[in-house]
């Protein structure tokens, strides 16, 4: 007997369920948020590519993992920007480095992308400084250029701290994103861009600006206790008033103990579906460091383990998609689980 998952079209994702999202592209193989990473994710079968969006000094929307730039660009060795190094509170954390909001888009264009996890993914360092910094619009252009009538590619854009960006920096991210999505003709529910964020007030602000017929939205949910209330039944109903789905940490579905052993399965997927929300968890990675104990292979944290095993668990529980650094693994498991059994 073969396990199967639904092949119905989700009214939320507009893709054959479940959708495969290339997390920052395919960062297992190319530095994240680069054109090469996004293009490779599509080549490996991803239905969506996922950029993180931050704001520049002059209000441009660029894609970086976070607003601090030293881990993902070469800014720390660029003497012309030495005087921009500073320390500030980002949310509730003190950070020291170089920040996107202190540079104009033209200045950011001079930077080159670097591998964010060189110890974990040393082969990617071969691509250091080969690629520049992209705007959200350029990622949308990649998706549209690579789309076909039978295989549309969409962009799952994560807005980084839009409320903090507006309140602390005076850069109205929700307003800027709304204007850019209108300019890109990407404001319909089944349009090229889907929006997600951990910042619920920021998502509600964007929903108010773009209306109920605006883009599909996902509420990101972390492991932190302060996010627990989002996943109560009342919290899920609240999310359904402004978003069409949740993107929870996969540990919210497959919890682990302190030693990394799976401790069971939660009912989150079923409860979210009852609230009318799609569920697309993050982030499936293949290295041992990120896998539950029983799926690790050997003792090297950077060695590749059995990520397909974790994908099977999540897909078997009915998730509507997977956000992953290794799109080809999720695509292969999806194909395996949706295959029609051959009659004996």
C-alpha positions in Angstrom: 0.0 0.0 0.0 1.3 3.5 -0.8 0.7 6.5 1.3 -0.9 9.4 -0.6 -1.5 13.1 -0.1 -4.2 15.2 -1.7 -3.7 16.4 -5.2 -6.5 18.9 -5.0 -5.9 22.5 -5.9 -5.8 24.6 -2.8 -7.9 27.8 -2.9 -5.1 29.5 -1.0 -1.9 28.5 -2.8 -3.4 27.9 -6.3 -0.9 25.1 -6.7 -1.3 21.3 -6.6 -1.1 20.6 -2.9 1.4 20.5 -1.3 3.4 23.5 -2.6 7.3 23.4 -2.4 8.8 26.7 -1.4 12.5 27.4 -2.1 13.6 29.1 1.1 15.6 32.1 0.0 16.1 30.1 -3.2 18.2 27.0 -2.9 20.7 28.1 -0.2 21.9 24.5 0.3 23.8 25.0 -3.0 24.2 28.8 -3.7 24.4 31.8 -1.4 20.9 32.8 -0.3 18.9 35.5 -1.9 21.0 35.6 -5.0 19.7 35.3 -8.6 21.6 32.0 -8.9 19.9 30.6 -5.7 16.4 31.5 -6.9 17.0 30.2 -10.5 18.4 26.9 -9.1 15.4 26.5 -6.7 13.1 26.7 -9.8 15.3 24.3 -11.7 15.0 21.9 -8.7 11.2 22.0 -8.9 10.1 24.7 -6.4 6.7 26.2 -7.0 7.5 29.3 -5.0 10.7 31.2 -4.2 11.0 33.0 -0.8 12.8 36.3 -0.4 13.2 38.2 2.9 12.4 41.9 2.4 14.1 44.8 4.2 14.0 48.6 3.5 16.9 50.8 2.5 17.6 54.4 3.6 15.8 55.7 0.5 12.8 53.4 0.9 13.7 50.7 -1.6 12.7 47.1 -0.9 15.7 44.8 -1.1 16.1 41.1 -0.3 18.4 40.1 2.6 17.9 37.6 5.4 17.9 40.5 7.9 18.6 44.2 8.0 22.1 43.7 9.4 24.4 43.0 6.4 27.7 41.7 7.7 26.8 38.0 7.5 25.5 38.0 4.0 27.5 40.6 2.1 31.1 41.8 1.9 30.4 45.1 3.6 32.8 44.4 6.5 35.8 44.5 4.2 34.6 47.6 2.3 36.5 50.6 3.7 34.1 53.1 2.2 31.5 51.9 4.6 33.6 51.6 7.7 32.0 54.6 9.3 28.5 53.1 8.9 29.2 50.4 11.5 26.9 51.0 14.4 25.0 49.3 17.3 21.3 49.5 17.6 18.4 47.6 19.1 16.6 45.5 16.5 13.3 44.4 18.1 14.5 43.2 21.6 18.1 42.4 20.5 21.2 44.6 20.4 23.0 44.2 17.1 26.3 45.6 15.9 27.1 45.9 12.3 26.0 47.5 9.1 22.3 48.0 8.5 20.3 48.2 5.2 18.4 51.2 6.5 21.7 53.2 6.7 22.5 52.7 3.0 20.8 53.8 -0.2 19.8 51.4 -2.9 22.7 52.7 -5.0 25.1 51.9 -2.2 23.7 48.5 -1.6 24.1 47.8 -5.3 27.9 48.0 -4.9 27.9 45.1 -2.3 28.4 41.5 -3.1 26.6 38.5 -1.6 28.4 36.1 0.7 27.5 32.6 2.1 25.8 33.1 5.4 26.8 29.7 6.9 30.3 29.0 5.6 31.1 26.4 8.2 27.9 24.4 7.5 28.0 24.9 3.7 31.7 25.5 2.7 31.1 24.6 -0.9 28.9 27.7 -1.3 31.9 29.9 -0.5 33.1 29.3 -4.0 30.3 31.7 -5.1 31.2 34.5 -2.7 31.2 37.9 -4.3 29.8 36.6 -7.6 26.3 38.0 -7.2 24.8 41.3 -6.2 21.9 42.4 -4.1 18.4 42.1 -5.6 15.3 44.1 -5.1 11.9 42.5 -4.5 10.9 43.6 -8.0 13.8 41.7 -9.5 12.8 38.5 -7.7 9.2 38.9 -9.0 10.7 39.3 -12.5 12.6 36.0 -12.1 9.4 34.2 -11.1 7.4 35.7 -14.0 10.2 35.0 -16.5 10.4 31.4 -15.4 6.6 30.8 -15.2 4.7 28.8 -17.9 1.0 28.2 -18.3 1.4 24.7 -16.8 3.9 25.8 -14.1 3.4 29.2 -12.6 6.1 30.3 -10.2 5.2 32.6 -7.3 7.1 34.7 -4.8 6.5 34.2 -1.0 7.8 37.5 0.3 8.6 37.7 4.0 8.4 41.2 5.4 11.0 41.7 8.1 9.7 43.6 11.1 7.4 46.0 9.2 6.0 47.6 12.4 9.4 48.1 14.0 10.7 49.5 10.7 7.9 52.0 10.7 8.0 53.0 14.4 11.7 53.0 15.0 13.2 54.0 11.6 10.4 56.1 10.1 10.3 53.8 7.1 6.7 52.8 6.5 7.2 49.3 5.2 3.6 48.3 4.8 2.9 51.5 2.8 6.0 50.9 0.7 5.1 47.2 0.0 1.5 48.1 -0.9 2.7 50.7 -3.4 5.3 48.3 -4.9 2.7 45.4 -5.2 0.4 47.8 -7.0 3.2 48.9 -9.3 4.0 45.3 -10.1 0.4 44.4 -10.6 0.7 41.8 -7.9 -2.2 42.6 -5.5 -4.7 39.8 -6.4 -5.2 36.7 -4.2 -3.8 34.5 -7.0 -1.2 37.0 -8.1 2.6 36.4 -8.3 3.3 37.6 -4.8 2.2 36.0 -1.5 3.1 37.9 1.6 4.2 36.5 5.0 5.6 37.9 8.2 6.0 37.2 11.9 4.6 40.7 12.5 0.8 40.3 12.8 0.2 44.1 13.1 2.2 44.6 10.0 0.2 42.0 8.1 -3.1 43.6 9.3 -1.8 47.0 8.2 -1.0 45.7 4.7 -4.4 43.9 4.5 -6.1 47.2 5.4 -4.2 49.0 2.7 -4.9 46.4 0.0 -8.3 45.2 1.0 -9.9 41.7 1.3 -9.2 41.1 -2.4 -5.5 41.8 -1.9 -2.7 39.3 -2.0 -2.7 36.0 -0.2 -1.0 36.3 3.2 0.5 33.8 5.7 1.2 34.5 9.4 4.6 33.2 10.3 4.8 31.5 13.8 7.9 31.0 15.7 8.7 28.5 18.5 8.9 31.3 21.1 6.3 31.2 23.9 5.0 34.6 23.0 3.6 33.1 19.8 1.6 30.4 21.6 -1.5 32.5 21.7 -1.5 32.7 17.9 -2.1 28.9 17.7 -5.0 28.6 20.1 -8.3 28.1 18.4 -9.2 31.7 19.1 -5.8 32.8 17.7 -6.2 30.8 14.5 -9.7 32.3 14.0 -8.1 35.8 14.5 -5.5 35.1 11.9 -8.2 34.0 9.5 -9.6 37.6 9.5 -6.5 38.9 7.7 -4.5 35.9 6.3 -5.2 32.7 4.4 -2.6 30.5 6.0 0.0 30.0 8.7 3.7 29.3 8.3 4.7 27.7 11.6 8.0 26.3 12.7 7.9 22.6 11.9 8.6 22.0 15.6 5.1 23.2 16.3 3.9 20.1 14.4 6.7 17.7 15.2 7.9 18.8 18.7 11.3 17.6 20.0 12.9 17.2 23.4 16.2 18.9 24.4 18.2 16.0 22.9 16.4 16.4 19.5 14.2 13.3 19.8 10.7 13.6 18.4 8.1 13.6 21.2 4.9 13.2 19.3 2.6 14.9 16.9 0.5 18.0 17.6 -3.0 18.6 16.2 -2.0 22.0 14.7 -2.6 21.0 11.1 -6.1 19.8 11.7 -7.1 22.8 13.9 -5.7 25.3 11.4 -7.6 23.6 8.5 -10.8 23.8 10.6 -10.1 27.5 10.9 -9.9 27.7 7.1 -6.1 28.2 7.1 -3.5 26.5 4.9 -0.4 25.3 6.8 3.1 25.6 5.2 5.8 25.0 7.8 9.5 26.0 7.8 12.3 25.1 7.3 13.2 21.7 6.0 17.0 21.3 5.9 19.0 18.2 5.3 22.1 18.7 7.5 22.2 16.6 10.7 22.2 19.8 12.8 18.6 20.5 11.8 17.1 17.0 11.8 15.6 15.0 14.6 17.9 12.4 16.1 16.5 9.3 14.4 17.0 10.9 11.0 20.6 12.0 11.5 23.4 10.1 9.7 26.8 10.0 11.6 28.0 12.7 14.0 29.1 15.5 11.7 26.5 18.3 12.2 27.0 19.4 8.6 26.6 15.9 7.1 23.4 15.3 5.1 20.9 13.1 6.9 17.5 11.8 6.0 15.5 15.0 5.4 13.2 13.0 3.1 12.1 11.2 6.3 11.0 14.5 7.9 9.3 15.6 4.7 7.3 12.3 4.7 6.2 12.9 8.3 5.0 16.5 7.6 3.4 15.7 4.3 1.7 12.7 5.8 0.1 14.9 8.4 -1.5 16.9 5.7 0.5 20.1 5.5 -0.2 22.3 2.5 3.4 22.8 1.6 7.0 22.8 2.8 9.5 25.7 3.0 12.9 24.2 2.4 16.6 24.9 1.6 16.6 21.7 -0.4 13.7 21.9 -2.9 14.5 18.7 -4.7 14.0 16.6 -1.6 10.5 17.9 -1.0 9.7 17.6 -4.7 10.8 14.0 -4.7 8.8 13.1 -1.6 5.8 14.8 -2.9 6.0 12.8 -6.1 6.5 9.6 -4.1 3.4 10.3 -2.0 1.1 11.4 -4.8 2.1 8.6 -7.2 -0.8 6.4 -8.2 -0.2 2.8 -7.0 0.4 0.3 -9.8 -2.2 -2.5 -9.8 -0.7 -5.9 -9.0 
